Amino acid sequence: MNYNDQIKNRVKRIEGQLRGIIKMMEENKDCKEVITQLSASRAAIDRTIGVIVSSNLVECVQEAKIRDGKSMEELVKDAVNLLVKSQ
């Protein structure tokens, strides 16, 4: 699978958010602030999962069909399960 620079940049921003949260914890910041930032990070991860799945769904299905020899019905079911897990 090929991940474009936009998706990689999203993950790098999330990495920066997480580093910031660790710094906040080391500085004993208020728990409300930490939770707010953790929630924002989680939302960013969820959005990134959605972008990856939606933008690469066709490619994922085609690769899986070749690699695993699954039926189209099985592949669609797998894709739906992947989306559900990301929620």
HTML snippet that shows the backbone in 3Dmol.js (N, CA, C, O; Angstrom):
<script src="https://3Dmol.org/build/3Dmol-min.js"></script>
<div id="view" style="width:600px;height:400px;position:relative"></div>
<script>
const pdb = `
ATOM      1  N   MET A   1       0.840  -1.170   0.000  1.00  0.00           N
ATOM      2  CA  MET A   1       0.000   0.000   0.000  1.00  0.00           C
ATOM      3  C   MET A   1       0.888   1.237   0.000  1.00  0.00           C
ATOM      4  O   MET A   1       1.906   1.296   0.690  1.00  0.00           O
ATOM      5  N   ASN A   2       0.486   2.197  -0.773  1.00  0.00           N
ATOM      6  CA  ASN A   2       1.227   3.443  -0.880  1.00  0.00           C
ATOM      7  C   ASN A   2       0.503   4.525  -0.081  1.00  0.00           C
ATOM      8  O   ASN A   2      -0.657   4.828  -0.359  1.00  0.00           O
ATOM      9  N   TYR A   3       1.174   5.105   0.902  1.00  0.00           N
ATOM     10  CA  TYR A   3       0.598   6.168   1.719  1.00  0.00           C
ATOM     11  C   TYR A   3       1.164   7.498   1.234  1.00  0.00           C
ATOM     12  O   TYR A   3       2.379   7.686   1.182  1.00  0.00           O
ATOM     13  N   ASN A   4       0.269   8.416   0.881  1.00  0.00           N
ATOM     14  CA  ASN A   4       0.744   9.691   0.343  1.00  0.00           C
ATOM     15  C   ASN A   4       1.266  10.601   1.456  1.00  0.00           C
ATOM     16  O   ASN A   4       1.102  10.322   2.644  1.00  0.00           O
ATOM     17  N   ASP A   5       1.895  11.687   1.038  1.00  0.00           N
ATOM     18  CA  ASP A   5       2.502  12.618   2.002  1.00  0.00           C
ATOM     19  C   ASP A   5       1.472  13.260   2.916  1.00  0.00           C
ATOM     20  O   ASP A   5       1.771  13.559   4.072  1.00  0.00           O
ATOM     21  N   GLN A   6       0.258  13.478   2.410  1.00  0.00           N
ATOM     22  CA  GLN A   6      -0.795  14.091   3.228  1.00  0.00           C
ATOM     23  C   GLN A   6      -1.111  13.201   4.431  1.00  0.00           C
ATOM     24  O   GLN A   6      -1.245  13.692   5.551  1.00  0.00           O
ATOM     25  N   ILE A   7      -1.228  11.910   4.201  1.00  0.00           N
ATOM     26  CA  ILE A   7      -1.526  10.988   5.297  1.00  0.00           C
ATOM     27  C   ILE A   7      -0.342  10.908   6.265  1.00  0.00           C
ATOM     28  O   ILE A   7      -0.527  10.898   7.482  1.00  0.00           O
ATOM     29  N   LYS A   8       0.850  10.853   5.726  1.00  0.00           N
ATOM     30  CA  LYS A   8       2.042  10.810   6.589  1.00  0.00           C
ATOM     31  C   LYS A   8       2.131  12.072   7.449  1.00  0.00           C
ATOM     32  O   LYS A   8       2.498  12.005   8.622  1.00  0.00           O
ATOM     33  N   ASN A   9       1.794  13.217   6.863  1.00  0.00           N
ATOM     34  CA  ASN A   9       1.829  14.471   7.626  1.00  0.00           C
ATOM     35  C   ASN A   9       0.794  14.477   8.747  1.00  0.00           C
ATOM     36  O   ASN A   9       1.044  15.014   9.827  1.00  0.00           O
ATOM     37  N   ARG A  10      -0.365  13.883   8.491  1.00  0.00           N
ATOM     38  CA  ARG A  10      -1.379  13.757   9.550  1.00  0.00           C
ATOM     39  C   ARG A  10      -0.807  12.992  10.738  1.00  0.00           C
ATOM     40  O   ARG A  10      -0.953  13.404  11.889  1.00  0.00           O
ATOM     41  N   VAL A  11      -0.157  11.878  10.440  1.00  0.00           N
ATOM     42  CA  VAL A  11       0.403  11.045  11.506  1.00  0.00           C
ATOM     43  C   VAL A  11       1.521  11.786  12.234  1.00  0.00           C
ATOM     44  O   VAL A  11       1.653  11.666  13.452  1.00  0.00           O
ATOM     45  N   LYS A  12       2.316  12.542  11.508  1.00  0.00           N
ATOM     46  CA  LYS A  12       3.379  13.327  12.147  1.00  0.00           C
ATOM     47  C   LYS A  12       2.800  14.388  13.081  1.00  0.00           C
ATOM     48  O   LYS A  12       3.357  14.652  14.147  1.00  0.00           O
ATOM     49  N   ARG A  13       1.668  15.002  12.676  1.00  0.00           N
ATOM     50  CA  ARG A  13       1.019  15.980  13.560  1.00  0.00           C
ATOM     51  C   ARG A  13       0.509  15.303  14.827  1.00  0.00           C
ATOM     52  O   ARG A  13       0.628  15.842  15.927  1.00  0.00           O
ATOM     53  N   ILE A  14      -0.064  14.105  14.651  1.00  0.00           N
ATOM     54  CA  ILE A  14      -0.541  13.361  15.820  1.00  0.00           C
ATOM     55  C   ILE A  14       0.628  13.028  16.735  1.00  0.00           C
ATOM     56  O   ILE A  14       0.514  13.125  17.957  1.00  0.00           O
ATOM     57  N   GLU A  15       1.746  12.638  16.147  1.00  0.00           N
ATOM     58  CA  GLU A  15       2.951  12.345  16.935  1.00  0.00           C
ATOM     59  C   GLU A  15       3.359  13.580  17.743  1.00  0.00           C
ATOM     60  O   GLU A  15       3.721  13.468  18.915  1.00  0.00           O
ATOM     61  N   GLY A  16       3.298  14.748  17.118  1.00  0.00           N
ATOM     62  CA  GLY A  16       3.615  15.986  17.821  1.00  0.00           C
ATOM     63  C   GLY A  16       2.646  16.264  18.961  1.00  0.00           C
ATOM     64  O   GLY A  16       3.042  16.722  20.033  1.00  0.00           O
ATOM     65  N   GLN A  17       1.367  15.981  18.714  1.00  0.00           N
ATOM     66  CA  GLN A  17       0.366  16.154  19.775  1.00  0.00           C
ATOM     67  C   GLN A  17       0.701  15.244  20.958  1.00  0.00           C
ATOM     68  O   GLN A  17       0.653  15.676  22.110  1.00  0.00           O
ATOM     69  N   LEU A  18       1.034  14.011  20.677  1.00  0.00           N
ATOM     70  CA  LEU A  18       1.326  13.058  21.748  1.00  0.00           C
ATOM     71  C   LEU A  18       2.574  13.458  22.528  1.00  0.00           C
ATOM     72  O   LEU A  18       2.622  13.315  23.750  1.00  0.00           O
ATOM     73  N   ARG A  19       3.570  13.953  21.826  1.00  0.00           N
ATOM     74  CA  ARG A  19       4.771  14.436  22.527  1.00  0.00           C
ATOM     75  C   ARG A  19       4.418  15.618  23.428  1.00  0.00           C
ATOM     76  O   ARG A  19       4.933  15.744  24.539  1.00  0.00           O
ATOM     77  N   GLY A  20       3.539  16.476  22.933  1.00  0.00           N
ATOM     78  CA  GLY A  20       3.086  17.611  23.739  1.00  0.00           C
ATOM     79  C   GLY A  20       2.339  17.160  24.986  1.00  0.00           C
ATOM     80  O   GLY A  20       2.469  17.764  26.051  1.00  0.00           O
ATOM     81  N   ILE A  21       1.559  16.097  24.849  1.00  0.00           N
ATOM     82  CA  ILE A  21       0.823  15.568  25.999  1.00  0.00           C
ATOM     83  C   ILE A  21       1.785  15.017  27.040  1.00  0.00           C
ATOM     84  O   ILE A  21       1.611  15.240  28.238  1.00  0.00           O
ATOM     85  N   ILE A  22       2.793  14.303  26.582  1.00  0.00           N
ATOM     86  CA  ILE A  22       3.800  13.777  27.520  1.00  0.00           C
ATOM     87  C   ILE A  22       4.464  14.930  28.262  1.00  0.00           C
ATOM     88  O   ILE A  22       4.679  14.851  29.471  1.00  0.00           O
ATOM     89  N   LYS A  23       4.789  15.998  27.542  1.00  0.00           N
ATOM     90  CA  LYS A  23       5.411  17.165  28.174  1.00  0.00           C
ATOM     91  C   LYS A  23       4.467  17.776  29.215  1.00  0.00           C
ATOM     92  O   LYS A  23       4.894  18.158  30.304  1.00  0.00           O
ATOM     93  N   MET A  24       3.179  17.862  28.865  1.00  0.00           N
ATOM     94  CA  MET A  24       2.196  18.395  29.808  1.00  0.00           C
ATOM     95  C   MET A  24       2.152  17.545  31.078  1.00  0.00           C
ATOM     96  O   MET A  24       2.059  18.075  32.185  1.00  0.00           O
ATOM     97  N   MET A  25       2.217  16.233  30.909  1.00  0.00           N
ATOM     98  CA  MET A  25       2.200  15.340  32.069  1.00  0.00           C
ATOM     99  C   MET A  25       3.450  15.522  32.915  1.00  0.00           C
ATOM    100  O   MET A  25       3.376  15.535  34.144  1.00  0.00           O
ATOM    101  N   GLU A  26       4.589  15.663  32.265  1.00  0.00           N
ATOM    102  CA  GLU A  26       5.845  15.860  32.995  1.00  0.00           C
ATOM    103  C   GLU A  26       5.833  17.180  33.760  1.00  0.00           C
ATOM    104  O   GLU A  26       6.477  17.313  34.800  1.00  0.00           O
ATOM    105  N   GLU A  27       5.088  18.158  33.228  1.00  0.00           N
ATOM    106  CA  GLU A  27       4.972  19.461  33.887  1.00  0.00           C
ATOM    107  C   GLU A  27       3.793  19.507  34.860  1.00  0.00           C
ATOM    108  O   GLU A  27       3.469  20.562  35.405  1.00  0.00           O
ATOM    109  N   ASN A  28       3.159  18.355  35.071  1.00  0.00           N
ATOM    110  CA  ASN A  28       2.024  18.232  35.988  1.00  0.00           C
ATOM    111  C   ASN A  28       0.897  19.226  35.677  1.00  0.00           C
ATOM    112  O   ASN A  28       0.341  19.854  36.578  1.00  0.00           O
ATOM    113  N   LYS A  29       0.580  19.353  34.409  1.00  0.00           N
ATOM    114  CA  LYS A  29      -0.525  20.230  34.007  1.00  0.00           C
ATOM    115  C   LYS A  29      -1.849  19.663  34.513  1.00  0.00           C
ATOM    116  O   LYS A  29      -1.945  18.490  34.872  1.00  0.00           O
ATOM    117  N   ASP A  30      -2.844  20.504  34.531  1.00  0.00           N
ATOM    118  CA  ASP A  30      -4.179  20.133  34.981  1.00  0.00           C
ATOM    119  C   ASP A  30      -4.715  18.967  34.149  1.00  0.00           C
ATOM    120  O   ASP A  30      -4.529  18.929  32.933  1.00  0.00           O
ATOM    121  N   CYS A  31      -5.379  18.019  34.809  1.00  0.00           N
ATOM    122  CA  CYS A  31      -5.865  16.819  34.120  1.00  0.00           C
ATOM    123  C   CYS A  31      -6.876  17.163  33.030  1.00  0.00           C
ATOM    124  O   CYS A  31      -6.951  16.464  32.020  1.00  0.00           O
ATOM    125  N   LYS A  32      -7.648  18.219  33.216  1.00  0.00           N
ATOM    126  CA  LYS A  32      -8.621  18.617  32.200  1.00  0.00           C
ATOM    127  C   LYS A  32      -7.924  18.977  30.886  1.00  0.00           C
ATOM    128  O   LYS A  32      -8.393  18.619  29.805  1.00  0.00           O
ATOM    129  N   GLU A  33      -6.809  19.683  30.992  1.00  0.00           N
ATOM    130  CA  GLU A  33      -6.043  20.056  29.799  1.00  0.00           C
ATOM    131  C   GLU A  33      -5.477  18.817  29.115  1.00  0.00           C
ATOM    132  O   GLU A  33      -5.506  18.710  27.889  1.00  0.00           O
ATOM    133  N   VAL A  34      -4.963  17.886  29.909  1.00  0.00           N
ATOM    134  CA  VAL A  34      -4.385  16.660  29.357  1.00  0.00           C
ATOM    135  C   VAL A  34      -5.463  15.839  28.659  1.00  0.00           C
ATOM    136  O   VAL A  34      -5.257  15.351  27.548  1.00  0.00           O
ATOM    137  N   ILE A  35      -6.603  15.691  29.308  1.00  0.00           N
ATOM    138  CA  ILE A  35      -7.709  14.921  28.730  1.00  0.00           C
ATOM    139  C   ILE A  35      -8.189  15.569  27.436  1.00  0.00           C
ATOM    140  O   ILE A  35      -8.490  14.874  26.465  1.00  0.00           O
ATOM    141  N   THR A  36      -8.261  16.883  27.423  1.00  0.00           N
ATOM    142  CA  THR A  36      -8.678  17.595  26.211  1.00  0.00           C
ATOM    143  C   THR A  36      -7.737  17.278  25.057  1.00  0.00           C
ATOM    144  O   THR A  36      -8.183  17.023  23.938  1.00  0.00           O
ATOM    145  N   GLN A  37      -6.447  17.295  25.328  1.00  0.00           N
ATOM    146  CA  GLN A  37      -5.473  17.010  24.281  1.00  0.00           C
ATOM    147  C   GLN A  37      -5.494  15.531  23.867  1.00  0.00           C
ATOM    148  O   GLN A  37      -5.323  15.211  22.691  1.00  0.00           O
ATOM    149  N   LEU A  38      -5.701  14.640  24.830  1.00  0.00           N
ATOM    150  CA  LEU A  38      -5.826  13.217  24.498  1.00  0.00           C
ATOM    151  C   LEU A  38      -7.044  12.974  23.612  1.00  0.00           C
ATOM    152  O   LEU A  38      -6.982  12.193  22.662  1.00  0.00           O
ATOM    153  N   SER A  39      -8.138  13.636  23.923  1.00  0.00           N
ATOM    154  CA  SER A  39      -9.349  13.503  23.120  1.00  0.00           C
ATOM    155  C   SER A  39      -9.130  14.026  21.699  1.00  0.00           C
ATOM    156  O   SER A  39      -9.595  13.429  20.729  1.00  0.00           O
ATOM    157  N   ALA A  40      -8.427  15.131  21.592  1.00  0.00           N
ATOM    158  CA  ALA A  40      -8.119  15.688  20.274  1.00  0.00           C
ATOM    159  C   ALA A  40      -7.236  14.733  19.477  1.00  0.00           C
ATOM    160  O   ALA A  40      -7.424  14.563  18.272  1.00  0.00           O
ATOM    161  N   SER A  41      -6.275  14.113  20.151  1.00  0.00           N
ATOM    162  CA  SER A  41      -5.402  13.149  19.483  1.00  0.00           C
ATOM    163  C   SER A  41      -6.184  11.935  19.007  1.00  0.00           C
ATOM    164  O   SER A  41      -5.983  11.446  17.895  1.00  0.00           O
ATOM    165  N   ARG A  42      -7.071  11.459  19.857  1.00  0.00           N
ATOM    166  CA  ARG A  42      -7.887  10.307  19.483  1.00  0.00           C
ATOM    167  C   ARG A  42      -8.756  10.644  18.275  1.00  0.00           C
ATOM    168  O   ARG A  42      -8.887   9.832  17.358  1.00  0.00           O
ATOM    169  N   ALA A  43      -9.347  11.830  18.268  1.00  0.00           N
ATOM    170  CA  ALA A  43     -10.175  12.242  17.130  1.00  0.00           C
ATOM    171  C   ALA A  43      -9.336  12.333  15.856  1.00  0.00           C
ATOM    172  O   ALA A  43      -9.792  11.951  14.778  1.00  0.00           O
ATOM    173  N   ALA A  44      -8.121  12.835  15.984  1.00  0.00           N
ATOM    174  CA  ALA A  44      -7.239  12.931  14.818  1.00  0.00           C
ATOM    175  C   ALA A  44      -6.872  11.544  14.291  1.00  0.00           C
ATOM    176  O   ALA A  44      -6.798  11.336  13.080  1.00  0.00           O
ATOM    177  N   ILE A  45      -6.647  10.609  15.194  1.00  0.00           N
ATOM    178  CA  ILE A  45      -6.350   9.237  14.781  1.00  0.00           C
ATOM    179  C   ILE A  45      -7.561   8.635  14.076  1.00  0.00           C
ATOM    180  O   ILE A  45      -7.416   7.998  13.033  1.00  0.00           O
ATOM    181  N   ASP A  46      -8.744   8.829  14.630  1.00  0.00           N
ATOM    182  CA  ASP A  46      -9.965   8.306  14.013  1.00  0.00           C
ATOM    183  C   ASP A  46     -10.161   8.872  12.606  1.00  0.00           C
ATOM    184  O   ASP A  46     -10.512   8.141  11.680  1.00  0.00           O
ATOM    185  N   ARG A  47      -9.933  10.170  12.453  1.00  0.00           N
ATOM    186  CA  ARG A  47     -10.073  10.785  11.125  1.00  0.00           C
ATOM    187  C   ARG A  47      -9.040  10.226  10.157  1.00  0.00           C
ATOM    188  O   ARG A  47      -9.340  10.005   8.983  1.00  0.00           O
ATOM    189  N   THR A  48      -7.842  10.001  10.638  1.00  0.00           N
ATOM    190  CA  THR A  48      -6.783   9.457   9.787  1.00  0.00           C
ATOM    191  C   THR A  48      -7.122   8.040   9.335  1.00  0.00           C
ATOM    192  O   THR A  48      -6.903   7.684   8.177  1.00  0.00           O
ATOM    193  N   ILE A  49      -7.649   7.241  10.241  1.00  0.00           N
ATOM    194  CA  ILE A  49      -8.091   5.893   9.871  1.00  0.00           C
ATOM    195  C   ILE A  49      -9.140   5.985   8.769  1.00  0.00           C
ATOM    196  O   ILE A  49      -9.076   5.246   7.787  1.00  0.00           O
ATOM    197  N   GLY A  50     -10.089   6.874   8.927  1.00  0.00           N
ATOM    198  CA  GLY A  50     -11.130   7.044   7.914  1.00  0.00           C
ATOM    199  C   GLY A  50     -10.571   7.443   6.562  1.00  0.00           C
ATOM    200  O   GLY A  50     -11.007   6.936   5.529  1.00  0.00           O
ATOM    201  N   VAL A  51      -9.608   8.349   6.569  1.00  0.00           N
ATOM    202  CA  VAL A  51      -8.986   8.793   5.319  1.00  0.00           C
ATOM    203  C   VAL A  51      -8.260   7.627   4.656  1.00  0.00           C
ATOM    204  O   VAL A  51      -8.388   7.418   3.450  1.00  0.00           O
ATOM    205  N   ILE A  52      -7.504   6.874   5.438  1.00  0.00           N
ATOM    206  CA  ILE A  52      -6.754   5.750   4.876  1.00  0.00           C
ATOM    207  C   ILE A  52      -7.706   4.710   4.300  1.00  0.00           C
ATOM    208  O   ILE A  52      -7.517   4.249   3.175  1.00  0.00           O
ATOM    209  N   VAL A  53      -8.712   4.346   5.055  1.00  0.00           N
ATOM    210  CA  VAL A  53      -9.641   3.318   4.596  1.00  0.00           C
ATOM    211  C   VAL A  53     -10.398   3.799   3.360  1.00  0.00           C
ATOM    212  O   VAL A  53     -10.500   3.068   2.374  1.00  0.00           O
ATOM    213  N   SER A  54     -10.924   5.007   3.403  1.00  0.00           N
ATOM    214  CA  SER A  54     -11.733   5.472   2.276  1.00  0.00           C
ATOM    215  C   SER A  54     -10.905   5.719   1.025  1.00  0.00           C
ATOM    216  O   SER A  54     -11.356   5.408  -0.078  1.00  0.00           O
ATOM    217  N   SER A  55      -9.718   6.265   1.168  1.00  0.00           N
ATOM    218  CA  SER A  55      -8.923   6.581  -0.019  1.00  0.00           C
ATOM    219  C   SER A  55      -8.239   5.357  -0.605  1.00  0.00           C
ATOM    220  O   SER A  55      -7.854   5.353  -1.774  1.00  0.00           O
ATOM    221  N   ASN A  56      -8.090   4.338   0.194  1.00  0.00           N
ATOM    222  CA  ASN A  56      -7.381   3.155  -0.289  1.00  0.00           C
ATOM    223  C   ASN A  56      -8.242   1.901  -0.322  1.00  0.00           C
ATOM    224  O   ASN A  56      -7.719   0.799  -0.486  1.00  0.00           O
ATOM    225  N   LEU A  57      -9.544   2.051  -0.170  1.00  0.00           N
ATOM    226  CA  LEU A  57     -10.415   0.889  -0.090  1.00  0.00           C
ATOM    227  C   LEU A  57     -10.320   0.022  -1.338  1.00  0.00           C
ATOM    228  O   LEU A  57     -10.185  -1.197  -1.237  1.00  0.00           O
ATOM    229  N   VAL A  58     -10.388   0.627  -2.491  1.00  0.00           N
ATOM    230  CA  VAL A  58     -10.345  -0.147  -3.731  1.00  0.00           C
ATOM    231  C   VAL A  58      -9.018  -0.891  -3.831  1.00  0.00           C
ATOM    232  O   VAL A  58      -8.986  -2.079  -4.152  1.00  0.00           O
ATOM    233  N   GLU A  59      -7.932  -0.190  -3.555  1.00  0.00           N
ATOM    234  CA  GLU A  59      -6.610  -0.816  -3.623  1.00  0.00           C
ATOM    235  C   GLU A  59      -6.491  -1.964  -2.625  1.00  0.00           C
ATOM    236  O   GLU A  59      -5.958  -3.024  -2.952  1.00  0.00           O
ATOM    237  N   CYS A  60      -6.986  -1.752  -1.416  1.00  0.00           N
ATOM    238  CA  CYS A  60      -6.936  -2.801  -0.391  1.00  0.00           C
ATOM    239  C   CYS A  60      -7.713  -4.029  -0.837  1.00  0.00           C
ATOM    240  O   CYS A  60      -7.245  -5.157  -0.682  1.00  0.00           O
ATOM    241  N   VAL A  61      -8.898  -3.807  -1.391  1.00  0.00           N
ATOM    242  CA  VAL A  61      -9.736  -4.921  -1.822  1.00  0.00           C
ATOM    243  C   VAL A  61      -9.071  -5.667  -2.971  1.00  0.00           C
ATOM    244  O   VAL A  61      -9.055  -6.898  -2.985  1.00  0.00           O
ATOM    245  N   GLN A  62      -8.527  -4.938  -3.925  1.00  0.00           N
ATOM    246  CA  GLN A  62      -7.870  -5.590  -5.062  1.00  0.00           C
ATOM    247  C   GLN A  62      -6.662  -6.403  -4.609  1.00  0.00           C
ATOM    248  O   GLN A  62      -6.472  -7.534  -5.054  1.00  0.00           O
ATOM    249  N   GLU A  63      -5.847  -5.833  -3.729  1.00  0.00           N
ATOM    250  CA  GLU A  63      -4.668  -6.552  -3.231  1.00  0.00           C
ATOM    251  C   GLU A  63      -5.066  -7.793  -2.449  1.00  0.00           C
ATOM    252  O   GLU A  63      -4.463  -8.854  -2.606  1.00  0.00           O
ATOM    253  N   ALA A  64      -6.079  -7.656  -1.610  1.00  0.00           N
ATOM    254  CA  ALA A  64      -6.520  -8.791  -0.803  1.00  0.00           C
ATOM    255  C   ALA A  64      -7.074  -9.903  -1.677  1.00  0.00           C
ATOM    256  O   ALA A  64      -6.860 -11.082  -1.394  1.00  0.00           O
ATOM    257  N   LYS A  65      -7.779  -9.539  -2.732  1.00  0.00           N
ATOM    258  CA  LYS A  65      -8.358 -10.547  -3.627  1.00  0.00           C
ATOM    259  C   LYS A  65      -7.242 -11.350  -4.285  1.00  0.00           C
ATOM    260  O   LYS A  65      -7.323 -12.575  -4.376  1.00  0.00           O
ATOM    261  N   ILE A  66      -6.218 -10.670  -4.734  1.00  0.00           N
ATOM    262  CA  ILE A  66      -5.077 -11.350  -5.368  1.00  0.00           C
ATOM    263  C   ILE A  66      -4.319 -12.183  -4.343  1.00  0.00           C
ATOM    264  O   ILE A  66      -3.992 -13.343  -4.596  1.00  0.00           O
ATOM    265  N   ARG A  67      -4.043 -11.591  -3.190  1.00  0.00           N
ATOM    266  CA  ARG A  67      -3.224 -12.240  -2.173  1.00  0.00           C
ATOM    267  C   ARG A  67      -3.955 -13.391  -1.488  1.00  0.00           C
ATOM    268  O   ARG A  67      -3.388 -14.466  -1.299  1.00  0.00           O
ATOM    269  N   ASP A  68      -5.217 -13.163  -1.116  1.00  0.00           N
ATOM    270  CA  ASP A  68      -5.936 -14.134  -0.295  1.00  0.00           C
ATOM    271  C   ASP A  68      -6.921 -14.989  -1.085  1.00  0.00           C
ATOM    272  O   ASP A  68      -7.409 -15.997  -0.574  1.00  0.00           O
ATOM    273  N   GLY A  69      -7.219 -14.601  -2.317  1.00  0.00           N
ATOM    274  CA  GLY A  69      -8.165 -15.352  -3.121  1.00  0.00           C
ATOM    275  C   GLY A  69      -9.588 -15.352  -2.576  1.00  0.00           C
ATOM    276  O   GLY A  69     -10.351 -16.284  -2.828  1.00  0.00           O
ATOM    277  N   LYS A  70      -9.944 -14.314  -1.833  1.00  0.00           N
ATOM    278  CA  LYS A  70     -11.283 -14.230  -1.234  1.00  0.00           C
ATOM    279  C   LYS A  70     -12.304 -13.765  -2.272  1.00  0.00           C
ATOM    280  O   LYS A  70     -11.956 -13.140  -3.274  1.00  0.00           O
ATOM    281  N   SER A  71     -13.567 -14.083  -2.008  1.00  0.00           N
ATOM    282  CA  SER A  71     -14.651 -13.612  -2.871  1.00  0.00           C
ATOM    283  C   SER A  71     -14.877 -12.125  -2.610  1.00  0.00           C
ATOM    284  O   SER A  71     -14.455 -11.593  -1.583  1.00  0.00           O
ATOM    285  N   MET A  72     -15.540 -11.468  -3.543  1.00  0.00           N
ATOM    286  CA  MET A  72     -15.825 -10.049  -3.383  1.00  0.00           C
ATOM    287  C   MET A  72     -16.689  -9.817  -2.145  1.00  0.00           C
ATOM    288  O   MET A  72     -16.499  -8.830  -1.435  1.00  0.00           O
ATOM    289  N   GLU A  73     -17.625 -10.705  -1.884  1.00  0.00           N
ATOM    290  CA  GLU A  73     -18.475 -10.580  -0.702  1.00  0.00           C
ATOM    291  C   GLU A  73     -17.644 -10.615   0.579  1.00  0.00           C
ATOM    292  O   GLU A  73     -17.875  -9.822   1.492  1.00  0.00           O
ATOM    293  N   GLU A  74     -16.685 -11.527   0.648  1.00  0.00           N
ATOM    294  CA  GLU A  74     -15.814 -11.626   1.827  1.00  0.00           C
ATOM    295  C   GLU A  74     -14.973 -10.363   1.981  1.00  0.00           C
ATOM    296  O   GLU A  74     -14.775  -9.874   3.093  1.00  0.00           O
ATOM    297  N   LEU A  75     -14.482  -9.842   0.866  1.00  0.00           N
ATOM    298  CA  LEU A  75     -13.642  -8.643   0.910  1.00  0.00           C
ATOM    299  C   LEU A  75     -14.434  -7.424   1.371  1.00  0.00           C
ATOM    300  O   LEU A  75     -13.935  -6.607   2.145  1.00  0.00           O
ATOM    301  N   VAL A  76     -15.668  -7.308   0.891  1.00  0.00           N
ATOM    302  CA  VAL A  76     -16.513  -6.192   1.322  1.00  0.00           C
ATOM    303  C   VAL A  76     -16.817  -6.321   2.807  1.00  0.00           C
ATOM    304  O   VAL A  76     -16.799  -5.329   3.536  1.00  0.00           O
ATOM    305  N   LYS A  77     -17.098  -7.544   3.258  1.00  0.00           N
ATOM    306  CA  LYS A  77     -17.367  -7.777   4.676  1.00  0.00           C
ATOM    307  C   LYS A  77     -16.142  -7.405   5.515  1.00  0.00           C
ATOM    308  O   LYS A  77     -16.279  -6.779   6.566  1.00  0.00           O
ATOM    309  N   ASP A  78     -14.947  -7.786   5.056  1.00  0.00           N
ATOM    310  CA  ASP A  78     -13.708  -7.427   5.752  1.00  0.00           C
ATOM    311  C   ASP A  78     -13.537  -5.922   5.824  1.00  0.00           C
ATOM    312  O   ASP A  78     -13.147  -5.385   6.861  1.00  0.00           O
ATOM    313  N   ALA A  79     -13.831  -5.232   4.712  1.00  0.00           N
ATOM    314  CA  ALA A  79     -13.691  -3.783   4.666  1.00  0.00           C
ATOM    315  C   ALA A  79     -14.653  -3.104   5.638  1.00  0.00           C
ATOM    316  O   ALA A  79     -14.283  -2.155   6.328  1.00  0.00           O
ATOM    317  N   VAL A  80     -15.878  -3.593   5.686  1.00  0.00           N
ATOM    318  CA  VAL A  80     -16.859  -3.036   6.621  1.00  0.00           C
ATOM    319  C   VAL A  80     -16.410  -3.271   8.061  1.00  0.00           C
ATOM    320  O   VAL A  80     -16.515  -2.380   8.904  1.00  0.00           O
ATOM    321  N   ASN A  81     -15.912  -4.468   8.336  1.00  0.00           N
ATOM    322  CA  ASN A  81     -15.406  -4.766   9.687  1.00  0.00           C
ATOM    323  C   ASN A  81     -14.259  -3.852  10.058  1.00  0.00           C
ATOM    324  O   ASN A  81     -14.157  -3.417  11.205  1.00  0.00           O
ATOM    325  N   LEU A  82     -13.391  -3.555   9.097  1.00  0.00           N
ATOM    326  CA  LEU A  82     -12.276  -2.645   9.354  1.00  0.00           C
ATOM    327  C   LEU A  82     -12.789  -1.262   9.716  1.00  0.00           C
ATOM    328  O   LEU A  82     -12.271  -0.628  10.636  1.00  0.00           O
ATOM    329  N   LEU A  83     -13.799  -0.792   9.003  1.00  0.00           N
ATOM    330  CA  LEU A  83     -14.384   0.512   9.312  1.00  0.00           C
ATOM    331  C   LEU A  83     -15.033   0.517  10.683  1.00  0.00           C
ATOM    332  O   LEU A  83     -14.903   1.484  11.433  1.00  0.00           O
ATOM    333  N   VAL A  84     -15.732  -0.557  11.011  1.00  0.00           N
ATOM    334  CA  VAL A  84     -16.400  -0.642  12.309  1.00  0.00           C
ATOM    335  C   VAL A  84     -15.382  -0.648  13.439  1.00  0.00           C
ATOM    336  O   VAL A  84     -15.590   0.010  14.458  1.00  0.00           O
ATOM    337  N   LYS A  85     -14.290  -1.375  13.277  1.00  0.00           N
ATOM    338  CA  LYS A  85     -13.243  -1.420  14.312  1.00  0.00           C
ATOM    339  C   LYS A  85     -12.644  -0.048  14.544  1.00  0.00           C
ATOM    340  O   LYS A  85     -12.219   0.268  15.655  1.00  0.00           O
ATOM    341  N   SER A  86     -12.607   0.769  13.502  1.00  0.00           N
ATOM    342  CA  SER A  86     -11.974   2.078  13.635  1.00  0.00           C
ATOM    343  C   SER A  86     -12.862   3.076  14.365  1.00  0.00           C
ATOM    344  O   SER A  86     -12.402   4.164  14.711  1.00  0.00           O
ATOM    345  N   GLN A  87     -14.104   2.737  14.603  1.00  0.00           N
ATOM    346  CA  GLN A  87     -15.030   3.663  15.250  1.00  0.00           C
ATOM    347  C   GLN A  87     -14.859   3.682  16.712  1.00  0.00           C
ATOM    348  O   GLN A  87     -15.565   4.413  17.407  1.00  0.00           O
TER     349      GLN A  87
END
`;
const viewer = $3Dmol.createViewer("view");
viewer.addModel(pdb, "pdb");
viewer.setStyle({}, {cartoon: {color: "spectrum"}});
viewer.zoomTo();
viewer.render();
</script>
